[in-house]
């Protein structure tokens, strides 16, 4: 038996429902991607935002993580505009993955990473995420939460509200 990750299709969480530190990570992810698209260096902006939480140096590690993730993504990852109040399923997956890595739920986090990342260089990207998370936790006391999703709004199954991780058995 093994766990697989089923991408959530609809997200009903907005940015205002996130903690300020989660908003920071989401904003920096979106800003980094926008900088890449527009071929503009956004490192200073991200650095100053993280420096407010006394972890400016984490901006460099974030850039390394996102570079690795963008190079080895299995598919296009849905990252919204920095001004959008809506969260994409991929953005929620990344936030939840970071939360699971930070809380020590490595197996869940690895499954989420594998859902968006090619198998090659997976360990390298995971190691970069862990360095980033260690810096923001140790120096900035930034801790993330896992956000629950509803897979089926008509479902009465109480387990549907949790992150979409399912056990799959070999038949």
Protein Blocks (a to p, Z undefined) as FASTA:
>chain_A
ZZdddddfbdcbdfklpcfklmmmmmmmmmmmmmmmnopafklmmmmmmmmnopmmmmmm
mmmmmmmmmmmgcbdcddddfkbcbdcfklmmmmmmmmmmmnopamlmmmmmmmmgcfeh
klmmmmmmmmmmmmmmmmnopacddddddfblkbcbfklmpccddddddZZ
